[in-house]
Amino acid sequence: FMSETAAALCLSAGYRDAGDRMWQGLTLLFALVPCALVQLSLVFIHRDVSRDRPLVLLLHLLQLGPLV
């Protein structure tokens, strides 16, 4: 997950340097929307599994560790 996010950010920076704003925006969109969807799904998992804190922590570290 971390390498995918880093690669998307590097690719977006390359598009910015080349002056290609459309591809930069699409790259950022496809990199950040999945992060938001994962966070939203983890909120619902947190509500369902509120008694099991280590599972919720593990899910956050595996899915959103670089962004949290």
Sequence and secondary structure as in RCSB ss.txt:
>XXXX:A:sequence
FMSETAAALCLSAGYRDAGDRMWQGLTLLFALVPCALVQLSLVFIHRDVSRDRPLVLLLHLLQLGPLV
>XXXX:A:secstr
 HHHHHHHHHHHHHHHHHT HHHHHHHHHHHHHHHHHHHHHHHHHHHHTTT HHHHHHHHHHHHTTT 
